[in-house]
Amino acid sequence: MKPPSLFADAGTHQPIRLRWKRQRTRSRRVFSDWIFFHRRIVSFAALLTVAAILPTLVWADFSAFVNEAKQALEQHRYESAVSNFTGALSMLSANDPANCTVLLGRAQAYFGLSKFLEAITDVNSALGCQGIEGDTLAAAYRIRGSIYHRRGNNVRALSDLTESIKVYPQADESLALTFTIRGFVLGSLGKLGRARGDFNKAIQLKPDSSLAYAGLATVYSQEGRSQEAQRAAEQALSMNPDEETARIAQQVLSGKTGGDGEAGNHRTGSLSGESPSRQRQSVLGTGPRASSIAVPFRTDGHVHVKVRFGDGRPYWFLLDTGASHSMIKRALLQRIKSDTDVQELGKGKAVVADGSVHQITAYRVKNAYLYDIPLGDIVVTVPDLPLTNVSNLLGSSSLKTVTIYLDRGSQKAVITPK
C-alpha cells in the first residue's frame, strides 16, 4: 500500500484541506490522483491533489510528535504513526481546536493498519469537536465515507460523501476529490447515471484528474459505450497517472473492468469491479444495511458475488448453490489471512466440476460477509496443488444465513438475509 500523506483522506490516501483560525502553513503536495475502497482497496481504492494546511506548532514536543507521525505515515510505519499521534493528543487540552485534525491524522494511521473501527471512532470524535466547520468538517465526512466504502458499506458511504459535498465552503480540488469518490460509490451501487454525473463534475472542477477520467471510462464501458470508454481511458493514461489509476484505464481498454478474483483493487474500487458484460448489483431497501441484494446473471449464466472477511477488502466468488463446499485458490487464502483469523482443519479430497479428484486442505475462516450480510465463520477448501480451471467458489455450506432466489425472468439472483 502506498503511504498516505499527513491527514490524508481515508481510503483515498489524498491530503485533505484543514483550515485553522490561527496562523496557517501549507504543506507540500504529496500525492496526485491517489485512489480511495481499497488497494491490493481498494483502494483502494484510492485515489488527487489537495493542499493540506497544518497548524503552527507552538511547542517543540508537540511539533516533534506530529512531524514524526507524518514521516511514519509516508514510510508505511503505521504503528509508529498511531503512537506519535496519540502522544500529540496527550499534550492537548480537551477543548484545543488542534484535537480535530490530530484525530483525523490518527484515523489515517489506523486505516493503514486495517483497523477500521478505530479509524471510524477517531473520525467520529473529530466530528464531535466544538466548532468544527468548513473544509475540516467536509473532510471528516469524506474520510468516514471512504472508510465505509472500503468496508463495502456503500449505503452509509454515500450518505457521508453527500453530506461532505453539502458542507464544502467552496468549489475546488477538494470538492472534485469528493465527487470522484462518490462516483465510485454510486457505481458500486449500480447507479451508473449518477456516477457518470459525479465524474463529470469532478472533471469540471479539476480538468487534469486522471482518476475521474478513469472512473468515467469504467462507467461508459459498463453502459456499453465502447468508443467513449476508450476516449476517456486514453485521456486518463495521457495524464501521467499513478499505477492504480493507470491499471483501471488499461482494464477498460482491454475489455475488463474488474480484477482477477477480487472486486476493485484500489481504494475507491473500480465502480463495482465487474466484467464488461455490464453487470451491476442493485441494493433494495434503505438504511445502513441492504435488506436484499439483486445480482445480475453474467452472459454465461453464472452469478459472481463479493465476499469479504473481517474488515478486509471484498473478493469475487462464483456463487454455486449446487456445490457443498467453498473452494478458493491458495493465493487468496494468504490475502485473507491478513484480514481475519484462519484455522487449518485438516486434509481431505474433493471432486471438482470436471469430475477429477484432488487433495485439499480445509480451513475455518472467521467473520465472512456476502456484501454486507454476515455469513459468520465459514469453511473453505484449498487445493494442495494449483488448479487452472477452478475459480474462487462460494458453496451452499457457506450460505446458511441467507436465502437465494434465482429469478430466471429478470436474470438476477436475489440474496436476502434470514
N, C-alpha and C positions, 0 to 999 in steps of 0.2 A: 504494500500500500504506500502511495506517495504521501509524504508528510503534509499535514495541514499547516497553514500559517497561524500565527498567534490570533486567537479569537476568530478562527476560520469557521465557515458555516458547516455545521454537522451534516455529513452525508455528501456535501459538495466539495469540501476542502477549499472553499473560497473565503477570502478575507471579508469581514463584514465592516460596515461603516459605523463607528461608535462616536457619538458627539458628546463632548464634555463641556460643563458650564465654566470650568477653569481653563487654564492655558491648554492649547491643543497642539499636538505634533503629529505629522503624517508619517506613517511607516512606509517602508519601501514596498513596492509591488512584488508579490511573492509568486502567485500563480495566475495563469490566464486560461480561461475556459476549462476549469477542472470539474470533473463530474461528481454529482452527489449520489441511489438505492441500492453504491454497492459494488465496489471494485473487487476484482478477483484476487456499485456494490460494495453494485453495487455502487455503484459505486461508484463503492459506487462509487450512481453510480459514482462522484462525480462526480468534474463537472465544473472561469470567467474572472474578470479582473475587477475588483472593487477595492478602493483605498481603505485602509484601516487606520483609525485615529487613536493613538494611545495617550493616556493622561501623562501630564508632567509628574515625574516621580519625586515625591517630596523628601523621602529619606532613603539612605543608601541601602539598608537591608531589604526594604520593600522592592526597590529597584533591582537588586540582585536576584530576588526570588522570581520576579516577573521576567527578567532577561534570561535567566536560566530556563524558565518554563518555555519561553519562546524557542530557545535553542533546542531543547529536548523535543518539542513537537516537530521541528524541522528535521531532526535526526531520528525520528521514529521511537524515541525513548519516552514512551507514554507514561510509564510508571513514575519516572523522574518528573515529568511534566505535572502529573497529578500531585506529587509530593510538594513541588515548588508552588503551585497554585494554592495548595492548602496552607503552606507557610505564609504566603502573601495574605490570604484571607484572615489568618490568625492575627495579623497586625492591624486589621481594620476594625473600626467600631461598627456596631450593628447598623448604624444609620449612614455610614460613609457611602457616597454615591459610587465609589470605585468597586464596591462589592458586586454590583451588577455585571460589570464587564469581566471581572476576575472569575466569577461563577460561569459565565459563558465560555471563557477560555478553558476552564477545567472541564466543562462539558465536552470540548473537542478532544481533550486527552482521554476521557472516558470512552468517547466514541472510537478512538483509535484502538482501545483495548477491547472493543465489542461489549463494553459494559453499558448497555443502552438504558437500563433502568436508572443507573447512577447519573447518566448524562441527562436524561429527562428530568430527574429530580433537581439537578443544578439549574436547568433552564427554567423549571417551574419556580425555583427560589428567586432567580433573576427577575422573572415576571412579577414576583411579589414585592420587588424593591420599590420603595417610595419614590415617586417622581419619575419612573422610567417612562420614556416617551420618544417620539421621533424615530430616527434611524435605529436606535438601540432596541426599542420596542418591536419595530418591524423585523429586525434581525433575530430577536429571540423567537418570535413566531416562526420565522423561516427555518431556524435551526431545529426547533421541535418538529416542524412539519417534515424536515429532511430525515430526522431520526425515525419518525413513524413510517415514512416511505421505505426507508432502509429495512425496517422490520416487516414490511408487507402490509401495514395497516394504512391503505391508501385513502380510506374514507376520512380518517382523522387527519392524515397528511393534507388532504385537500382543504379541510376546514381551516387548519392553521395557516397554510400558504395563502388562502383567500383573505384571511384576517391580516396577514402581513402586508398584502397589496393594499388593503384599505387604509392602513395607518402610515404608509410611506409618505413622508413630507414633501418629496419632490420626485420627478421622473428622471432617473439617472441609471447608471450601470447596475447599482444595487437592485433597483426595481426590475431591470432586464434579467438579472440572475433569477429573481423570484418567479418571473413569468416562465423562464426556461424550466425551472424545477417543476412548477405546476403543470407545464406541458407534458412532462414525462409522467407525472402522477395521473393526469387525465387520460393519457394513452394507456396506462396500466388498468384503468377502469373502463376501457373500451370507448371512451368519449373522444373519438378521433377528430371530429369537427372543432370541438373546443380546444383540444390540444394544438391543432393547427393554428387556431387563432392566437393562442398564447405564444407559440414560437414566432409568429409574425410580429406580435407586439414586442417581443424581446429583440428581434432584428431591427425594428424601428428605433428602439432606444439604444441599441448597440450594434451598428451595422457590421462590425467585424467579429461578431460572436460565432465562431466556428461550431460551437456546441448547439446553438439554436438552429443553425442550418442543418446539422446532422440529425437533430430531432425532427425537423421539418421533413427531411428526406425519408425518415422512417415512417412518418405519417403517410406521406404520398405513396410509399411502397405498399403499405397495408391497405390503402384505398385503391390500389391497382393503377395508380397514375405514374407509370414507369418513367416516362420522359421527364416529368417534373421531379421525380425522386432522384433521377440521375443528375439533373442540373443542380439540385440542392446539395447532393452528396459531393459533387465535384467542387462546388463553391466552398464547402466546409474544408475539403482537402487542400484547397488553394490558399488557405489562411494560416498555414503552418500550425496545425492543431496539435494538442498533446496526444499521447499514444492512444488513450482510450477513446477520445473523440474521433481520431482517425480510424480506429477499429470499427466504430459504429458506421461511419460513412462508407468504409470499404465493404462492410457486410451488406449494405444496401446495394452497392454496385455489383456485388457478386450474387445478388438474389437472396440474401439471408438477412433476417432482422433479429436473430436470437443467437445465443451462444450454444456451444456443444454441451448439451445436457444441463444447462443452467440458465436461469432467467435473468438477463440483464447483468453483464459482468462489470458494471461500473456503478458509481454511487447513485446515480439517478435511475438506473435501469433503462434499457433501450425500449422505451414505451412498455410494452408487455413482453418483450423479448421473444416475439413469436415469429413463425415461419412466414415466407412470402405468400402463403395461401390466404392471407388477410384474416387469420383467426384473431379473435379478441374475446375476452370474457366480459360479461355484464353483471354487475352486482345488483341483486334485487333486495329491496327493503332499505331501511335507513338506520342511522345510529352508528356507533363506533365499530360494530362488527356486523358483517353482512349476514342476513338470515339464510339466504340461499345464494349460490353462485352458479351461473349458467356458462358452460364452456362449450364452444362450437366444436363439432367434429372436424377433423382435418380432411383434406381431399381423399386420403386413403381410407377414411372411415374410422381412424383411430382418434382417441382423445388423449391429449397431453395436458398435465396439470402441474401446478407449482407446489412443491413441498419444501418446507424449511425445518430446521432443527434448532431448538433453543432460540437464541436471538440472532442466529446466523442468516445469511442470505438465502433466497429460495433457489431451488433447482428444478429443472424439468424432469418429470416422470411420465412414462407411458401408463395410463390407467387401464388395468386389466382385471376386471372383476371375476374373470374365469380362472385366474391364477391364484393358487392358495397363498403363496408367499411372495414377499417383495424381494427383488434382487437388484443389486447395484454393482457398479464397477469399483475396483479397489481404489482407483484414484479419487473417486468421490468419497469413499469411506474415510480416506485420510483428511479430506477437507472437512467432513462432518465432525471429525474428532476435535477440531478447533472450535466447533460451535456448541457442542454438548457432550455429555458423558456417553461413552460407548463401552459395552461389556461383551467380551467374547464368550459364547455359549458352548461351542463345540463344533465338531466336524460332521459331515454327512454327504449325501448325494442328492442331486436334483436333476430332473428331466426338463430340458428347455423346449421351445416351440418346435424345433426341427426333429424332436424325438431323441436327441443324443443325451447321454448321461454324463454328468460332470461332478467332480469332487468340489464341495463348497464348505465354507466356514460360516456359521451363523453368529450374529451379533445382536444384542439388545441395544437399541438407540433411544435415549430419553428425549422427551418433550418434542414430539413431531407435530407439525401443523400442516394441514391441507389448506392453502391460502391462510386465512386467519382462524380456521376451525381446528381446535385441538384434537389430535389423534391419540395423545398420550404416548406411552412407550410402545415402540413397535419393534418387531424382529425383522432384520434384513439378512439376506444371504449374499455371500460374495464368492464368485468362482475362484478356486485356488490358482487356476491358470487363465490368462486373458481370453475372452471370447469376443470375436469381432462382430458377431451377429446378435449380440444381446444388449439391449438398451437398459437404462435405469427403469425398473418396473415396480409399480405400486399394486400389490395383490390384495385379495379380499381380507386376509387376516389382519391387515393394517387399517381396515376401514370400519371398525366396529362402532365408531362414534358418529358415523354419518350414514345417510341413505342416499343412494344414487339412482336417479331415474333417467334412462336413455330415451329421449324424445326423438323418435325417428322422423316425425313430421317436421319439426323445426331444426333437426340435425344438431341437437345440443344435448349435453349431459348436465342435468340439474343436480347439484350437490347440496344437501341440506343437513345441518347438524341434528342429531337425535335429541 
